[in-house]
Amino acid sequence: MLGSSFFLSRSHHGATIPTRSRHAVHVRQDRRVSAHGHAIHLGCAGWNVPRDFALAFGEGSSQLARYATRFRAVEINSSFYRPHRRQTYERWAASTPPDFAFSVKLPQAITHELRLVRAMPVFDAFLDQVQGLGQRLRCLLVQLPPSLAFDSRVAGRFGAALRRRYAGPVAIEPRHASWFTAQADALLAGLRFGRVLADPVRHDAGAAPGGWPRTVYLRLHGSPRMYWSRYEDDLLGLLAPRLSTAAMDAEHCWCIFDNSAAGQSVGDALRLEEMLAGLRRPG
């Protein structure tokens, strides 16, 4: 279950999250959910609209177009399993409003097969494809296999090569315990990679986001039963103000629900959206 350190403090893996100042980089405000400060990219992994929640969405020429009438962000997971043509990404972009944000997961060939070593030819092909999203490409997601331990040379070389090609937000989801250390966190911060807070939390040190503090990324898979369980209102009620605080401190703040096996992700995102909107209402 989500760790209390994320709800109850402003700490960021043992360090203070920088607060906004007059020198902070401001991002364009748009229709994404935000109580204060920067916007929150709130949405789901995938854009299926279950029948139970259909009335919460407008009409659209496709499932993505319908999804985009309510949410302003989505995470593409299918790119992990198979490549999509650049024209497909272009079509997806054209189905959404200009302020819509896509996060795209790197292929498993990079993370699970090559394990970040000599992976740039595959990454170059992937990047050429996803650039079909244009300005709607707002984050790359790097999910590592649980067996991949932290190696500063491997991680550093991969991260530097990625950064020579792509300057935008990157969120990395390591799952081996060796990544949740001060050394790993410092390397990720130097690369400007935000470390994902994934629920259920595998390691105590993963109960808050880490790495680069300007990119905060939550992936909520459902708990206690991953991909199936609905989040209770009490937990979402704790999450809403903490997420709002994170959005004040970060340039890029994402909250993605991936408990989609029974359609719970959409319902949870809708309820969290309403709670965040309630924080903006006077009184």
DAKAHU-V471260 format. One record per backbone hydrogen bond with DSSP energy under -0.5 kcal/mol. CO is the residue of the C=O (numbers start at 1). NH is the residue of the N-H. Records with the same first field share a line. If there is no record, write none. Layout:
CO->NH  NH
This chain:
3->6  7
4->8
5->9
10->17
12->15
15->12
21->24
33->40
39->253
40->33  42
41->255
42->72
43->257
44->46  75
48->50
50->53
51->54
53->56
54->57
62->66
63->67
64->68
66->58  69
67->70  71
72->101
73->44
74->76  103
75->46  77
76->105
77->80  81
78->81  82
80->108
85->88  89
86->90
87->91
88->92
89->93
90->94
91->95
92->95
93->96
97->100
101->74
102->138  139
103->76
104->141
107->110  111
108->112  113
109->114
110->116
114->117
119->123
120->124
121->125
122->126
123->127
124->128
125->129
126->130
127->131
129->132
130->133
131->134
133->136
134->137
136->102  138
139->104
140->171
141->106  143
142->144  173
145->148
147->149
151->155
152->156
153->157
154->158
155->159
156->160
157->161
158->162
159->163
160->164
161->165
162->165  166
169->140
170->194
171->142
172->174  196
173->144
176->179
177->180
179->181
181->185
182->186
183->187
184->188
185->189
186->190
187->191
188->192  193
189->192
192->170  194
193->212
194->172  196
195->210
196->198
197->219
199->221
203->206
204->207
207->6
210->195
212->215
214->216  251  252
216->254
217->197
218->256
219->199  221
220->258  259
221->227
224->226
225->228  229
227->261  262
232->236
233->237
234->238
235->239
236->240
237->241
238->242
239->243
240->244
241->245
242->246
243->247
244->248
245->248  249
246->250
247->38
252->216
253->41
254->218
255->43
256->220  258
257->45
258->260
259->264  265
260->263
263->266  267
264->268
265->269
266->270
267->271
268->272
269->273
270->274
271->275
272->276
273->277
274->278
275->279
276->280
277->280  281
